[in-house]
């Protein structure tokens, strides 16, 4: 299933599986990271290729596949996003806003992995994925929740986003989930409704009025970048992180202020040693598990605005490495934004002139 986000991988394992990457990282290769080859024959900056399939009978149901150009269906990540909207009473504290919920259904992906069935970390991984999807899709402002209000204090639209994880063999579950949900939200159509004279609420059948789209404010892309530190730097960073964690524990016991702890963490994060880290775009589960750290970004492809930035793993990452990863993510997001717009245009041609 999904990769376990571990700490620094043993140097001998990483060296055996990624000899070209480690050679580039240690500076022994003149071409550095641009020519290093991964196990699926991609270069470090080469992303997984997306493919999309719309439901022929239901609007708002999208199946997205991420796979390497050289991989088979068995090593793909497949996520299906299904959208549904219905009228409900608003929450008391938000009478003028509609509701948005995100649910992750991992059963199909779990059934395909015997390791996942016995792993105690499977539930935690799915919970983390659901939390990140909620941050990206519900709290980012992708959906204008005020526009979902039909009658203040009485009826609002409740938009449900259900993500069915069909396969996670290629990793990047967040990237696939966010992209599938964004495209499904744009494709979905709900019944038109109006408040008539006297306050009577009428919901029109699709035969009476053309169904209307949801108030979507742009698009979103999620990008994952795995960081591979040179073996010597990785070992040093691991020791530094362990020492910092022990010091933090002692500081808390002594009642030290949080500001002093953060200052110490910042000093660790800026430390570096010889060698150039390798950044892998759209890492596979094995690459994530063996990496020094995983960087996760959610951003808007058109404006390049970062909405979520998260580092997974205890190994400190230099600020320059973080900036480089954000630049890679921004370039990847721009390309994926163009691809999404192309898919939307093709969808409009297929379904007819009622699509806006």
C-alpha positions as a Markdown table, in Angstrom:
| # | Residue | x | y | z |
|---|---|---|---|---|
| 1 | Unk | 0.0 | 0.0 | 0.0 |
| 2 | Unk | 1.3 | 3.4 | 0.9 |
| 3 | Unk | 4.9 | 3.8 | 2.0 |
| 4 | Unk | 5.9 | 4.0 | 5.6 |
| 5 | Unk | 7.5 | 7.4 | 6.2 |
| 6 | Unk | 10.7 | 6.3 | 8.1 |
| 7 | Unk | 13.8 | 8.1 | 9.2 |
| 8 | Unk | 17.1 | 8.0 | 7.3 |
| 9 | Unk | 17.6 | 4.8 | 5.4 |
| 10 | Unk | 20.6 | 2.7 | 6.1 |
| 11 | Unk | 23.3 | 3.8 | 3.8 |
| 12 | Unk | 24.2 | 0.4 | 2.5 |
| 13 | Unk | 20.6 | -0.4 | 1.5 |
| 14 | Unk | 20.2 | 3.0 | -0.3 |
| 15 | Unk | 23.5 | 2.6 | -2.0 |
| 16 | Unk | 22.6 | -0.9 | -3.2 |
| 17 | Unk | 19.2 | 0.1 | -4.6 |
| 18 | Unk | 20.1 | 3.6 | -5.9 |
| 19 | Unk | 23.8 | 3.5 | -6.9 |
| 20 | Unk | 23.6 | 6.1 | -9.5 |
| 21 | Unk | 21.6 | 8.5 | -7.3 |
| 22 | Unk | 24.2 | 8.1 | -4.5 |
| 23 | Unk | 27.1 | 8.6 | -6.9 |
| 24 | Unk | 25.5 | 11.8 | -8.1 |
| 25 | Unk | 24.8 | 12.9 | -4.5 |
| 26 | Unk | 28.4 | 12.3 | -3.4 |
| 27 | Unk | 29.7 | 14.4 | -6.4 |
| 28 | Unk | 31.4 | 11.5 | -8.2 |
| 29 | Unk | 29.2 | 12.0 | -11.3 |
| 30 | Unk | 29.6 | 15.0 | -13.5 |
| 31 | Unk | 26.0 | 15.0 | -14.6 |
| 32 | Unk | 24.7 | 15.0 | -11.0 |
| 33 | Unk | 21.0 | 14.6 | -10.5 |
| 34 | Unk | 19.9 | 15.4 | -14.0 |
| 35 | Unk | 21.1 | 12.0 | -15.4 |
| 36 | Unk | 20.7 | 9.7 | -12.4 |
| 37 | Unk | 18.2 | 6.9 | -13.2 |
| 38 | Unk | 15.6 | 5.6 | -10.8 |
| 39 | Unk | 14.4 | 2.0 | -10.6 |
| 40 | Unk | 11.5 | 2.8 | -12.9 |
| 41 | Unk | 13.9 | 4.4 | -15.4 |
| 42 | Unk | 12.8 | 8.0 | -14.6 |
| 43 | Unk | 15.2 | 10.8 | -14.0 |
| 44 | Unk | 14.9 | 12.6 | -10.6 |
| 45 | Unk | 12.8 | 15.4 | -12.1 |
| 46 | Unk | 10.6 | 13.2 | -14.3 |
| 47 | Unk | 7.1 | 13.0 | -12.8 |
| 48 | Unk | 4.5 | 10.2 | -13.1 |
| 49 | Unk | 2.3 | 10.5 | -16.1 |
| 50 | Unk | -1.4 | 11.2 | -15.5 |
| 51 | Unk | -4.4 | 9.7 | -17.3 |
| 52 | Unk | -8.1 | 10.5 | -16.7 |
| 53 | Unk | -11.3 | 8.7 | -17.3 |
| 54 | Unk | -14.8 | 10.3 | -16.8 |
| 55 | Unk | -17.9 | 8.3 | -16.0 |
| 56 | Unk | -20.0 | 8.0 | -19.2 |
| 57 | Unk | -23.2 | 8.0 | -17.2 |
| 58 | Unk | -22.7 | 10.3 | -14.2 |
| 59 | Unk | -21.3 | 13.8 | -13.9 |
| 60 | Unk | -18.7 | 14.4 | -11.2 |
| 61 | Unk | -17.2 | 10.9 | -11.2 |
| 62 | Unk | -13.5 | 10.9 | -12.3 |
| 63 | Unk | -10.9 | 8.1 | -12.2 |
| 64 | Unk | -7.3 | 9.4 | -12.3 |
| 65 | Unk | -4.3 | 7.2 | -12.9 |
| 66 | Unk | -0.6 | 8.1 | -12.2 |
| 67 | Unk | 2.0 | 5.8 | -13.6 |
| 68 | Unk | 5.5 | 5.7 | -14.9 |
| 69 | Unk | 5.8 | 5.6 | -18.8 |
| 70 | Unk | 7.7 | 2.3 | -18.4 |
| 71 | Unk | 5.4 | 0.7 | -15.7 |
| 72 | Unk | 2.4 | -1.6 | -16.0 |
| 73 | Unk | -1.1 | -1.2 | -14.6 |
| 74 | Unk | -0.1 | -3.1 | -11.5 |
| 75 | Unk | 2.4 | -0.4 | -10.5 |
| 76 | Unk | 0.0 | 2.5 | -11.0 |
| 77 | Unk | -1.8 | 4.7 | -8.4 |
| 78 | Unk | -5.5 | 4.9 | -9.2 |
| 79 | Unk | -8.0 | 7.1 | -7.4 |
| 80 | Unk | -11.6 | 7.6 | -8.2 |
| 81 | Unk | -13.3 | 10.8 | -7.0 |
| 82 | Unk | -17.1 | 11.0 | -6.7 |
| 83 | Unk | -19.0 | 14.2 | -6.0 |
| 84 | Unk | -22.5 | 14.5 | -4.5 |
| 85 | Unk | -24.5 | 17.5 | -3.4 |
| 86 | Unk | -27.7 | 17.8 | -1.4 |
| 87 | Unk | -29.7 | 20.4 | 0.5 |
| 88 | Unk | -29.3 | 20.4 | 4.3 |
| 89 | Unk | -29.8 | 22.7 | 7.2 |
| 90 | Unk | -26.7 | 24.9 | 7.9 |
| 91 | Unk | -24.7 | 24.7 | 11.0 |
| 92 | Unk | -25.8 | 27.1 | 13.7 |
| 93 | Unk | -22.4 | 28.9 | 13.8 |
| 94 | Unk | -22.3 | 29.3 | 10.0 |
| 95 | Unk | -25.8 | 30.0 | 8.8 |
| 96 | Unk | -24.6 | 31.6 | 5.5 |
| 97 | Unk | -22.2 | 28.9 | 4.4 |
| 98 | Unk | -22.6 | 25.6 | 2.7 |
| 99 | Unk | -20.8 | 22.5 | 3.9 |
| 100 | Unk | -18.0 | 20.4 | 2.3 |
| 101 | Unk | -16.9 | 17.0 | 3.5 |
| 102 | Unk | -14.0 | 14.8 | 2.4 |
| 103 | Unk | -14.1 | 11.0 | 2.9 |
| 104 | Unk | -11.3 | 8.5 | 1.9 |
| 105 | Unk | -12.3 | 4.9 | 1.2 |
| 106 | Unk | -9.1 | 2.8 | 1.1 |
| 107 | Unk | -10.7 | -0.7 | 1.1 |
| 108 | Unk | -9.9 | -1.6 | -2.5 |
| 109 | Unk | -6.3 | -0.5 | -2.2 |
| 110 | Unk | -6.0 | -2.3 | 1.1 |
| 111 | Unk | -7.4 | -5.5 | -0.3 |
| 112 | Unk | -4.7 | -5.5 | -3.0 |
| 113 | Unk | -1.8 | -5.4 | -0.5 |
| 114 | Unk | -1.3 | -8.2 | 2.0 |
| 115 | Unk | 1.3 | -6.1 | 3.8 |
| 116 | Unk | -1.3 | -3.4 | 4.4 |
| 117 | Unk | -3.7 | -5.8 | 6.0 |
| 118 | Unk | -1.2 | -6.7 | 8.7 |
| 119 | Unk | 0.4 | -3.3 | 9.2 |
| 120 | Unk | -0.6 | -1.3 | 12.3 |
| 121 | Unk | 0.4 | 1.9 | 10.5 |
| 122 | Unk | -2.2 | 1.5 | 7.7 |
| 123 | Unk | -4.9 | 3.3 | 9.6 |
| 124 | Unk | -2.6 | 6.1 | 10.6 |
| 125 | Unk | -1.5 | 6.6 | 7.0 |
| 126 | Unk | -5.0 | 6.8 | 5.7 |
| 127 | Unk | -5.9 | 9.2 | 8.5 |
| 128 | Unk | -3.0 | 11.4 | 7.5 |
| 129 | Unk | -4.1 | 11.3 | 3.8 |
| 130 | Unk | -7.6 | 12.2 | 4.8 |
| 131 | Unk | -6.3 | 15.1 | 6.9 |
| 132 | Unk | -4.2 | 16.4 | 4.0 |
| 133 | Unk | -7.1 | 16.1 | 1.5 |
| 134 | Unk | -9.3 | 17.9 | 3.9 |
| 135 | Unk | -6.8 | 20.8 | 4.2 |
| 136 | Unk | -6.4 | 20.9 | 0.4 |
| 137 | Unk | -10.0 | 20.5 | -0.7 |
| 138 | Unk | -12.1 | 21.9 | 2.1 |
| 139 | Unk | -10.1 | 24.6 | 4.0 |
| 140 | Unk | -8.1 | 26.0 | 1.0 |
| 141 | Unk | -11.1 | 27.9 | -0.4 |
| 142 | Unk | -11.3 | 25.9 | -3.5 |
| 143 | Unk | -15.1 | 25.8 | -3.1 |
| 144 | Unk | -16.9 | 29.1 | -2.4 |
| 145 | Unk | -18.9 | 28.0 | 0.5 |
| 146 | Unk | -20.9 | 31.2 | 0.8 |
| 147 | Unk | -22.2 | 30.6 | -2.8 |
| 148 | Unk | -23.5 | 27.2 | -1.6 |
| 149 | Unk | -26.1 | 29.0 | 0.6 |
| 150 | Unk | -29.6 | 28.8 | -0.8 |
| 151 | Unk | -31.5 | 30.5 | 2.0 |
| 152 | Unk | -29.6 | 31.8 | 5.0 |
| 153 | Unk | -30.3 | 29.9 | 8.2 |
| 154 | Unk | -32.5 | 27.3 | 6.5 |
| 155 | Unk | -31.0 | 25.5 | 3.5 |
| 156 | Unk | -27.5 | 25.2 | 2.1 |
| 157 | Unk | -25.8 | 22.8 | -0.3 |
| 158 | Unk | -23.7 | 20.0 | 1.3 |
| 159 | Unk | -21.0 | 18.9 | -1.1 |
| 160 | Unk | -19.5 | 15.4 | -0.4 |
| 161 | Unk | -16.2 | 14.4 | -1.9 |
| 162 | Unk | -15.6 | 10.6 | -1.7 |
| 163 | Unk | -12.2 | 9.4 | -2.7 |
| 164 | Unk | -11.9 | 5.6 | -3.6 |
| 165 | Unk | -8.3 | 4.5 | -3.5 |
| 166 | Unk | -8.2 | 1.7 | -6.0 |
| 167 | Unk | -4.4 | 1.2 | -6.2 |
| 168 | Unk | -1.5 | 2.9 | -4.5 |
| 169 | Unk | 1.3 | 0.9 | -6.0 |
| 170 | Unk | 3.0 | 4.0 | -7.5 |
| 171 | Unk | 2.6 | 6.1 | -4.3 |
| 172 | Unk | 1.7 | 9.8 | -4.5 |
| 173 | Unk | -1.8 | 9.1 | -3.1 |
| 174 | Unk | -2.3 | 12.8 | -2.1 |
| 175 | Unk | -1.3 | 14.0 | -5.6 |
| 176 | Unk | -3.8 | 11.7 | -7.3 |
| 177 | Unk | -6.5 | 12.4 | -4.8 |
| 178 | Unk | -6.3 | 16.1 | -5.0 |
| 179 | Unk | -6.2 | 16.1 | -8.8 |
| 180 | Unk | -9.0 | 13.7 | -9.2 |
| 181 | Unk | -11.2 | 15.6 | -6.7 |
| 182 | Unk | -10.4 | 19.0 | -8.4 |
| 183 | Unk | -11.4 | 17.7 | -11.9 |
| 184 | Unk | -14.5 | 15.9 | -10.5 |
| 185 | Unk | -15.7 | 19.1 | -8.7 |
| 186 | Unk | -15.5 | 21.0 | -12.0 |
| 187 | Unk | -17.3 | 18.3 | -13.9 |
| 188 | Unk | -20.2 | 17.9 | -11.3 |
| 189 | Unk | -23.6 | 19.4 | -12.0 |
| 190 | Unk | -26.3 | 19.8 | -9.4 |
| 191 | Unk | -30.0 | 20.4 | -9.7 |
| 192 | Unk | -31.0 | 24.1 | -10.0 |
| 193 | Unk | -32.9 | 25.5 | -7.0 |
| 194 | Unk | -34.6 | 28.8 | -6.2 |
| 195 | Unk | -36.4 | 30.7 | -3.5 |
| 196 | Unk | -39.7 | 31.9 | -4.9 |
| 197 | Unk | -42.2 | 34.4 | -3.6 |
| 198 | Unk | -43.3 | 33.7 | -0.1 |
| 199 | Unk | -40.1 | 32.0 | 0.8 |
| 200 | Unk | -41.0 | 28.7 | -0.9 |
| 201 | Unk | -38.0 | 26.7 | -2.0 |
| 202 | Unk | -38.2 | 24.9 | -5.3 |
| 203 | Unk | -35.7 | 22.3 | -6.6 |
| 204 | Unk | -36.0 | 21.8 | -10.3 |
| 205 | Unk | -35.6 | 18.5 | -12.1 |
| 206 | Unk | -32.9 | 18.3 | -14.8 |
| 207 | Unk | -35.7 | 18.1 | -17.4 |
| 208 | Unk | -37.1 | 21.5 | -16.2 |
| 209 | Unk | -33.8 | 23.4 | -15.9 |
| 210 | Unk | -30.2 | 22.9 | -17.0 |
| 211 | Unk | -28.2 | 21.6 | -14.1 |
| 212 | Unk | -25.6 | 24.1 | -12.7 |
| 213 | Unk | -21.9 | 23.7 | -11.8 |
| 214 | Unk | -20.5 | 24.2 | -8.3 |
| 215 | Unk | -18.8 | 27.5 | -7.4 |
| 216 | Unk | -15.2 | 26.4 | -7.9 |
| 217 | Unk | -12.5 | 29.0 | -7.4 |
| 218 | Unk | -9.6 | 27.8 | -9.6 |
| 219 | Unk | -7.8 | 24.5 | -9.3 |
| 220 | Unk | -5.3 | 22.7 | -7.0 |
| 221 | Unk | -2.3 | 20.4 | -7.5 |
| 222 | Unk | -0.5 | 18.4 | -4.8 |
| 223 | Unk | 3.2 | 17.6 | -5.4 |
| 224 | Unk | 5.5 | 15.2 | -3.4 |
| 225 | Unk | 9.3 | 15.4 | -3.4 |
| 226 | Unk | 11.6 | 12.9 | -1.8 |
| 227 | Unk | 14.9 | 14.2 | -0.4 |
| 228 | Unk | 18.0 | 12.0 | -0.5 |
| 229 | Unk | 20.9 | 13.3 | 1.4 |
| 230 | Unk | 24.5 | 12.0 | 0.7 |
| 231 | Unk | 25.3 | 9.1 | 3.0 |
| 232 | Unk | 27.7 | 11.0 | 5.2 |
| 233 | Unk | 25.3 | 14.0 | 5.5 |
| 234 | Unk | 22.3 | 11.7 | 6.2 |
| 235 | Unk | 24.1 | 10.0 | 9.0 |
| 236 | Unk | 25.2 | 13.3 | 10.5 |
| 237 | Unk | 21.7 | 14.8 | 10.1 |
| 238 | Unk | 20.2 | 11.7 | 11.8 |
| 239 | Unk | 22.6 | 12.1 | 14.8 |
| 240 | Unk | 21.9 | 15.8 | 15.0 |
| 241 | Unk | 18.1 | 15.2 | 14.9 |
| 242 | Unk | 18.3 | 12.6 | 17.7 |
| 243 | Unk | 20.4 | 15.0 | 19.8 |
| 244 | Unk | 18.0 | 17.8 | 19.1 |
| 245 | Unk | 15.0 | 15.6 | 20.1 |
| 246 | Unk | 16.8 | 14.6 | 23.3 |
| 247 | Unk | 17.6 | 18.2 | 24.1 |
| 248 | Unk | 14.0 | 19.3 | 23.4 |
| 249 | Unk | 12.8 | 16.7 | 25.8 |
| 250 | Unk | 15.2 | 17.9 | 28.5 |
| 251 | Unk | 14.3 | 21.5 | 27.8 |
| 252 | Unk | 10.6 | 20.8 | 28.3 |
| 253 | Unk | 11.4 | 19.1 | 31.6 |
| 254 | Unk | 13.4 | 22.1 | 32.7 |
| 255 | Unk | 10.6 | 24.5 | 31.6 |
| 256 | Unk | 12.5 | 26.2 | 28.7 |
| 257 | Unk | 10.4 | 28.5 | 26.4 |
| 258 | Unk | 9.1 | 27.3 | 23.1 |
| 259 | Unk | 11.0 | 30.1 | 21.4 |
| 260 | Unk | 14.3 | 28.7 | 22.6 |
| 261 | Unk | 13.4 | 25.3 | 21.2 |
| 262 | Unk | 12.4 | 26.7 | 17.8 |
| 263 | Unk | 15.7 | 28.6 | 17.7 |
| 264 | Unk | 17.6 | 25.4 | 18.2 |
| 265 | Unk | 15.6 | 23.6 | 15.5 |
| 266 | Unk | 16.3 | 26.4 | 13.1 |
| 267 | Unk | 20.1 | 26.0 | 13.7 |
| 268 | Unk | 19.8 | 22.3 | 13.0 |
| 269 | Unk | 17.8 | 22.9 | 9.8 |
| 270 | Unk | 20.5 | 25.2 | 8.5 |
| 271 | Unk | 23.3 | 22.8 | 9.1 |
| 272 | Unk | 24.8 | 21.1 | 6.0 |
| 273 | Unk | 27.8 | 19.1 | 4.9 |
| 274 | Unk | 29.6 | 18.3 | 1.7 |
| 275 | Unk | 27.5 | 16.8 | -1.1 |
| 276 | Unk | 24.5 | 17.7 | -3.1 |
| 277 | Unk | 21.1 | 16.3 | -2.0 |
| 278 | Unk | 19.0 | 14.5 | -4.6 |
| 279 | Unk | 15.3 | 15.5 | -5.0 |
| 280 | Unk | 13.0 | 13.0 | -6.6 |
| 281 | Unk | 9.7 | 14.3 | -8.0 |
| 282 | Unk | 6.7 | 11.9 | -7.6 |
| 283 | Unk | 8.6 | 9.3 | -5.6 |
| 284 | Unk | 7.6 | 5.7 | -5.5 |
| 285 | Unk | 6.7 | 4.0 | -2.1 |
| 286 | Unk | 10.1 | 2.5 | -1.9 |
| 287 | Unk | 11.8 | 5.8 | -2.6 |
| 288 | Unk | 9.8 | 7.5 | 0.1 |
| 289 | Unk | 10.6 | 4.7 | 2.6 |
| 290 | Unk | 14.4 | 5.0 | 1.9 |
| 291 | Unk | 14.5 | 8.8 | 1.6 |
| 292 | Unk | 15.8 | 11.2 | 4.2 |
| 293 | Unk | 12.6 | 13.2 | 4.2 |
| 294 | Unk | 9.4 | 13.7 | 2.2 |
| 295 | Unk | 8.2 | 17.2 | 1.2 |
| 296 | Unk | 4.5 | 17.6 | 0.4 |
| 297 | Unk | 3.1 | 20.7 | -1.2 |
| 298 | Unk | -0.4 | 21.8 | -2.3 |
| 299 | Unk | -0.5 | 24.9 | -4.5 |
| 300 | Unk | -2.5 | 26.6 | -7.2 |
| 301 | Unk | -1.1 | 25.9 | -10.7 |
| 302 | Unk | -2.0 | 29.3 | -12.2 |
| 303 | Unk | -0.7 | 31.6 | -9.5 |
| 304 | Unk | 1.9 | 29.3 | -7.8 |
| 305 | Unk | 0.4 | 30.1 | -4.4 |
| 306 | Unk | 1.5 | 27.5 | -1.8 |
| 307 | Unk | -1.4 | 26.5 | 0.4 |
| 308 | Unk | 0.2 | 23.5 | 2.2 |
| 309 | Unk | 3.9 | 22.9 | 2.9 |
| 310 | Unk | 4.8 | 19.9 | 5.0 |
| 311 | Unk | 8.0 | 17.9 | 5.8 |
| 312 | Unk | 7.6 | 14.3 | 6.8 |
| 313 | Unk | 10.5 | 12.7 | 8.6 |
| 314 | Unk | 12.7 | 13.7 | 11.5 |
| 315 | Unk | 15.8 | 14.4 | 9.4 |
| 316 | Unk | 16.6 | 18.2 | 9.2 |
| 317 | Unk | 16.4 | 19.7 | 5.7 |
| 318 | Unk | 18.4 | 22.7 | 4.7 |
| 319 | Unk | 16.4 | 25.8 | 3.8 |
| 320 | Unk | 18.1 | 25.9 | 0.3 |
| 321 | Unk | 17.0 | 22.3 | -0.3 |
| 322 | Unk | 13.4 | 23.4 | 0.6 |
| 323 | Unk | 13.5 | 26.3 | -1.8 |
| 324 | Unk | 14.8 | 24.1 | -4.6 |
| 325 | Unk | 12.0 | 21.6 | -3.9 |
| 326 | Unk | 9.4 | 24.4 | -4.0 |
| 327 | Unk | 10.7 | 25.5 | -7.3 |
| 328 | Unk | 10.4 | 21.9 | -8.7 |
| 329 | Unk | 6.9 | 21.7 | -7.2 |
| 330 | Unk | 5.9 | 25.0 | -8.9 |
| 331 | Unk | 7.2 | 23.9 | -12.3 |
| 332 | Unk | 5.4 | 20.6 | -11.9 |
| 333 | Unk | 2.2 | 22.3 | -10.8 |
| 334 | Unk | 2.3 | 24.6 | -13.8 |
| 335 | Unk | 2.5 | 21.7 | -16.2 |
| 336 | Unk | -0.3 | 19.8 | -14.4 |
| 337 | Unk | -2.5 | 22.9 | -14.5 |
| 338 | Unk | -2.1 | 23.1 | -18.3 |
| 339 | Unk | -2.9 | 19.4 | -18.5 |
| 340 | Unk | -6.0 | 19.9 | -16.4 |
| 341 | Unk | -7.2 | 22.8 | -18.6 |
| 342 | Unk | -6.7 | 20.6 | -21.6 |
| 343 | Unk | -8.8 | 17.8 | -20.0 |
| 344 | Unk | -11.6 | 20.2 | -19.1 |
| 345 | Unk | -11.7 | 21.5 | -22.7 |
| 346 | Unk | -11.9 | 18.0 | -24.1 |
| 347 | Unk | -14.6 | 17.1 | -21.6 |
| 348 | Unk | -16.7 | 20.1 | -22.8 |
| 349 | Unk | -16.5 | 19.0 | -26.4 |
| 350 | Unk | -17.7 | 15.5 | -25.5 |
| 351 | Unk | -20.6 | 16.3 | -23.2 |
| 352 | Unk | -22.1 | 19.2 | -25.2 |
| 353 | Unk | -22.7 | 22.9 | -24.9 |
| 354 | Unk | -24.4 | 22.8 | -21.5 |
| 355 | Unk | -21.0 | 22.5 | -19.8 |
| 356 | Unk | -19.5 | 25.8 | -18.8 |
